[in-house]
Amino acid sequence: MIELFCFKSIPQIIFGATAQKEISRKAAHYGSRTLLVTGAKSFVASDAFNQLVVDLDQLQVTYLSESINQEPSPQMIDDIVTRHKGKQFHSVVAIGGGSVLDAGKAISAMLKEDLPVINYLEGVGSQQPSGRKIPFIAVPTTSGTGSETTSNAVLSVVGTRGFKKSLRHDSYIPDVAIVDPELTRNCPPSLTASCGMDCFTQLVEAYLSTNSSPLTDSLALQGITAIARSLLTVVKEGTNLEARSDLAYAAMLSGIVLANAGLGTVHGFASAIGGIIPAAHGNICGTLMEPCNHLTLLRLRQENIEHPALTKYTELGKIFSGAAGKSDAWLQDHFINILGEYTENLKIPDLSTFNISDETIQKIVSETANKYNPIELGENDLKTILRARC
């Protein structure tokens, strides 16, 4: 019997090559004034941006713009909101990587709130957001965070008293997600690899999550299969549209499944680490995937040989193996080996360059969430994982 589960709403999704043509039409659907949020460089210098400006003009949509050149902080969001409060936008359109989409999502919400955004952040503020927002259109130009299909925006402050926390409400799911693989073709190899490992991590953690459902499992396996088929290829062949499409599809699915099934210990680490050192989120996830899953598998075997997560590790091994007749244990170990190979082949850096002290390791461990990991890892386990990459 299928156990009770809840599945949250998703945006209207427009996916595929040429989907970018719908950006101006969707903006016009909401009204004649839009706030355009982009990255600082690549998209605004592209032919796609020039065509968007023409399309908006033809549809008589006027726009103001903001550029995002780093992971958004509460202060950044407050400053942008202050500049635009009361300007009566009919939509916010964010076109860029995960940081741009998170910023746009937060801006669309905070333009409808009275207090600074820090008051509404999980684990930091004391206020619940109202859920009101300006209609929000998300258009990713990287394939990683899946923010185009999630209900949260991640904001961070880096430093000894830093944090990486979410502004979250079910209504913050974008109204429209426009996912065009063509927009990711200029993403450089190192960023493609980092974003791809973030996406891969989200799919695997949601699949293994104690909060997963048959529906999220099905979507996660589709995404993981696309990763197996195309991630290594797309890093080598950046203009390969078929591989880009696979990765964009996987990233979109990763947002859906993380929003519904939750994430595991790797993202628990990433949240804690991201508030302390300026490491790229995808690289944190990528370098910790192998040791975290290796120790999780070990603890599962020690704890309960019938644990359902062991069956899932077997399925993951099958996706990445063409070999027939292999034992469950072989397939499980094969998947762990694949994680190590991906980290190496994609040149994902470890954390050694940040010279993380024992004191900082203790702080990271104390702030790392285990919530949906298939088995809870203890403090010593978490230290072992972290030290393997420091």
C-alpha positions in Angstrom: 0.0 0.0 0.0 1.2 3.5 -0.8 1.7 5.5 2.4 0.2 9.0 2.9 2.3 11.8 1.2 1.9 15.4 0.3 3.1 17.0 -2.9 3.3 20.8 -3.2 2.3 22.8 -6.2 4.8 23.5 -9.0 5.1 26.5 -11.4 3.7 26.5 -14.8 6.7 25.0 -16.6 7.7 25.9 -20.2 10.7 23.7 -21.1 12.7 23.3 -24.2 14.8 25.0 -26.9 13.2 28.4 -27.9 11.3 28.5 -24.6 13.0 31.9 -24.0 10.6 33.4 -26.5 7.9 33.1 -23.9 9.6 35.4 -21.4 8.2 38.7 -22.9 4.8 37.1 -23.4 4.5 36.0 -19.8 5.7 39.3 -18.5 3.1 41.0 -20.7 0.4 38.7 -19.4 0.9 40.2 -15.9 1.0 43.8 -17.0 3.0 46.6 -18.6 5.8 47.1 -15.9 8.4 44.5 -14.9 11.5 44.4 -12.8 14.2 42.5 -14.6 16.8 40.8 -12.4 19.9 39.4 -14.1 23.5 38.5 -13.5 26.1 41.1 -14.0 27.8 39.9 -17.2 27.0 37.1 -19.5 23.3 37.3 -20.2 23.1 41.1 -20.5 25.9 40.9 -23.1 24.1 38.2 -25.1 21.9 38.3 -28.2 19.2 36.7 -26.1 19.1 39.8 -23.9 19.0 42.1 -26.9 16.1 40.1 -28.4 14.2 40.2 -25.1 14.5 44.0 -25.0 13.0 44.1 -28.5 10.2 41.7 -27.6 9.3 43.6 -24.4 9.2 46.8 -26.4 6.9 45.3 -29.1 4.5 44.2 -26.3 4.7 47.6 -24.7 6.2 46.3 -21.5 8.6 48.7 -19.8 11.2 47.5 -17.4 13.7 48.5 -14.8 16.7 46.3 -14.1 18.9 45.1 -11.3 22.1 43.0 -11.6 23.3 40.4 -9.1 27.0 39.6 -9.0 27.2 37.4 -6.0 25.2 35.2 -3.7 22.4 37.4 -2.3 22.6 38.7 1.2 19.8 40.2 3.3 21.4 43.7 2.9 21.5 43.3 -0.9 17.8 42.4 -1.0 16.8 45.3 1.4 18.8 47.8 -0.8 17.1 46.7 -4.0 13.6 46.7 -2.4 14.2 50.2 -1.0 15.1 51.4 -4.5 11.9 50.0 -6.0 9.3 50.1 -3.2 6.1 51.7 -4.5 6.9 51.5 -8.2 3.9 49.3 -9.0 5.6 46.5 -10.9 3.3 43.9 -12.4 5.9 41.2 -12.4 9.5 40.4 -11.4 11.5 38.4 -14.1 14.8 36.8 -12.9 17.1 35.5 -15.6 20.4 33.9 -14.4 21.9 31.3 -12.1 20.7 30.2 -8.8 21.8 33.4 -7.0 19.9 35.5 -9.5 16.8 33.4 -9.2 17.0 33.4 -5.4 17.4 37.2 -5.4 14.5 37.7 -7.7 12.3 35.4 -5.7 13.2 37.4 -2.5 12.6 40.7 -4.2 9.2 39.7 -5.5 8.2 38.8 -1.9 9.8 41.6 0.0 8.3 44.3 -2.2 5.0 43.2 -0.5 6.4 43.2 3.1 7.1 46.0 5.6 10.1 44.7 7.5 13.7 44.0 6.4 14.1 40.5 5.0 16.2 39.2 7.8 13.1 39.3 10.0 11.6 36.5 7.9 14.5 34.2 7.5 14.3 30.7 8.9 16.4 30.3 12.0 17.2 34.0 12.1 14.1 36.1 12.1 11.0 35.9 14.3 8.4 36.8 11.8 6.4 34.6 9.4 6.2 36.0 5.8 2.7 36.8 4.7 3.2 34.9 1.4 2.2 37.9 -0.7 4.4 38.6 -3.7 4.5 40.2 -7.1 4.1 37.6 -9.8 7.5 36.0 -10.4 8.9 34.4 -13.5 12.1 32.4 -13.2 14.5 31.7 -16.1 17.6 29.7 -15.3 20.8 30.2 -17.3 22.7 27.5 -15.3 21.6 23.9 -14.4 22.1 23.4 -10.7 20.0 24.7 -7.8 16.5 24.1 -9.3 15.4 27.4 -7.8 13.0 27.8 -10.7 10.7 25.2 -9.0 11.2 25.7 -5.3 9.5 27.8 -2.7 12.5 29.2 -0.9 15.2 31.8 -1.6 18.6 31.2 0.0 20.3 34.3 1.5 23.7 34.4 3.2 26.1 36.3 5.2 29.7 34.9 5.2 31.9 35.2 8.3 32.5 34.0 11.8 28.9 35.0 12.6 27.6 34.2 9.2 24.7 32.1 8.0 23.0 30.7 5.0 19.2 30.6 5.5 16.0 30.5 3.6 13.2 32.8 3.0 10.4 30.3 2.5 6.6 30.2 1.9 4.6 27.9 -0.3 3.4 30.8 -2.3 7.0 31.8 -3.2 7.1 29.0 -5.8 7.6 30.9 -9.1 4.4 31.5 -11.1 6.2 30.5 -14.3 9.5 28.6 -14.9 10.9 29.1 -18.3 13.7 26.5 -18.9 15.5 26.9 -22.2 18.7 24.8 -22.5 19.9 27.2 -25.1 20.4 29.8 -22.4 22.9 27.5 -20.6 25.2 26.9 -23.6 27.7 29.6 -22.6 28.0 28.4 -19.1 31.8 27.6 -18.6 33.0 24.1 -17.9 33.9 24.7 -14.2 30.6 26.3 -13.4 28.7 23.6 -15.4 30.5 21.0 -13.3 29.8 22.7 -10.0 26.2 23.4 -10.7 25.8 19.8 -12.1 27.1 18.3 -8.9 24.7 20.5 -6.8 21.8 19.2 -9.0 23.1 15.6 -8.7 23.3 15.9 -4.9 19.8 17.3 -4.6 18.4 14.4 -6.7 20.2 11.7 -4.7 19.4 13.2 -1.3 15.7 13.6 -2.2 15.6 10.0 -3.5 17.2 8.7 -0.3 15.3 11.0 2.0 13.2 9.6 4.8 10.4 12.0 3.6 10.4 10.7 0.0 7.3 9.4 -1.8 6.8 7.2 -4.9 6.1 10.4 -6.8 9.4 12.1 -5.8 11.3 8.9 -6.2 10.1 8.6 -9.8 11.1 12.2 -10.6 14.4 11.9 -8.9 15.3 8.7 -10.8 14.5 10.5 -14.1 16.8 13.3 -13.1 19.6 11.0 -12.0 19.3 9.0 -15.2 19.8 12.3 -17.1 22.8 13.1 -15.0 24.3 9.7 -15.7 23.7 10.2 -19.4 25.0 13.7 -19.8 26.8 15.5 -17.0 30.3 14.3 -18.0 29.5 14.9 -21.6 28.2 18.5 -21.2 31.3 19.6 -19.2 33.5 18.5 -22.2 31.1 19.6 -24.9 29.4 22.8 -23.7 27.5 23.4 -26.9 26.0 19.9 -27.0 22.3 20.9 -26.8 21.1 17.4 -26.2 23.3 17.1 -23.1 22.5 20.6 -22.0 18.8 19.7 -22.2 19.3 16.7 -20.0 21.1 18.7 -17.4 18.5 21.5 -17.5 15.8 18.9 -17.1 17.6 17.2 -14.2 18.1 20.6 -12.4 14.4 21.5 -12.8 13.4 18.1 -11.4 15.9 18.5 -8.5 14.1 21.6 -7.4 10.7 19.8 -7.4 11.9 16.8 -5.4 13.9 18.8 -2.8 10.9 21.0 -2.2 8.8 17.9 -1.6 11.1 15.3 -0.1 13.8 17.4 1.6 17.5 17.0 1.5 20.2 15.1 3.5 23.5 15.6 5.3 25.5 16.9 2.3 23.2 20.0 2.1 23.2 20.2 5.9 27.0 20.6 5.6 26.7 23.0 2.7 24.3 25.3 4.6 26.7 25.5 7.6 29.9 25.8 5.6 28.4 28.4 3.2 27.8 30.8 6.1 31.5 30.6 7.3 33.7 30.3 4.2 33.3 31.7 0.7 33.2 28.3 -1.0 31.0 27.7 -4.0 27.8 25.8 -3.0 28.1 23.3 -5.8 31.7 22.6 -5.0 30.9 22.0 -1.3 28.2 19.5 -2.4 30.4 17.9 -5.0 33.3 17.2 -2.8 31.3 15.9 0.1 29.0 13.6 -1.9 31.4 10.6 -1.9 32.5 10.6 1.8 29.0 11.4 3.1 27.3 8.6 1.0 30.1 6.2 1.8 29.7 6.6 5.5 25.9 6.6 5.3 26.0 3.3 3.4 28.4 1.8 5.9 26.1 2.8 8.8 23.0 1.5 7.1 24.7 -1.9 6.6 25.7 -2.0 10.2 22.3 -0.9 11.5 19.8 -2.8 9.4 20.5 -5.0 6.4 16.8 -4.7 5.4 16.8 -0.9 5.4 14.9 0.4 2.4 17.6 2.9 1.6 20.0 0.0 0.8 17.6 -1.0 -2.0 17.7 2.5 -3.3 21.5 2.5 -3.3 21.3 -0.7 -5.3 19.0 1.1 -7.8 21.5 4.0 -8.0 24.3 1.5 -8.8 22.2 0.0 -11.6 21.8 3.4 -13.3 25.5 3.9 -13.5 26.5 0.3 -14.4 26.0 -1.6 -17.6 27.1 -4.8 -15.8 24.6 -7.6 -15.4 24.3 -10.2 -12.7 26.0 -8.1 -10.0 25.2 -8.4 -6.3 23.4 -5.7 -4.4 26.5 -5.0 -2.4 28.6 -4.6 -5.6 26.1 -2.2 -7.1 25.9 -0.1 -3.9 29.7 0.1 -3.7 29.8 0.9 -7.5 27.6 3.9 -6.9 29.9 5.2 -4.2 32.9 4.7 -6.5 31.1 6.6 -9.3 30.7 9.6 -6.9 34.4 9.6 -6.4 35.1 9.4 -10.1 32.7 12.3 -10.8 34.4 14.4 -8.2 37.8 13.7 -9.8 36.8 13.8 -13.5 34.9 17.1 -13.0 37.8 18.6 -11.0 35.7 19.5 -8.1 38.0 21.2 -5.5 38.1 20.1 -1.9 38.1 22.4 1.1 41.8 22.3 1.9 42.6 25.7 0.5 40.4 27.3 3.2 42.6 26.0 6.1 39.6 25.1 8.2 40.6 24.9 11.9 39.4 22.2 14.4 37.4 24.9 16.1 35.6 25.8 12.8 35.0 22.1 12.1 33.3 21.8 15.4 31.2 24.8 14.6 30.2 23.4 11.2 29.4 20.0 12.7 27.2 21.6 15.4 25.2 23.4 12.7 24.9 20.6 10.3 21.4 19.2 9.9 20.8 15.4 9.4 17.0 15.7 9.1 16.2 13.6 6.1 19.3 11.5 5.8 18.3 7.8 5.6 20.2 7.3 8.9 21.4 9.8 11.4 25.1 10.3 11.5 26.7 11.2 14.8 29.1 14.0 15.6 32.2 11.8 15.0 30.9 10.6 11.7 30.3 14.2 10.6 33.9 15.2 11.6 35.2 12.2 9.7 33.4 13.3 6.5 34.5 16.9 6.8 38.1 16.1 7.6 38.3 13.8 4.5 37.9 16.9 2.4 39.7 19.5 4.5 
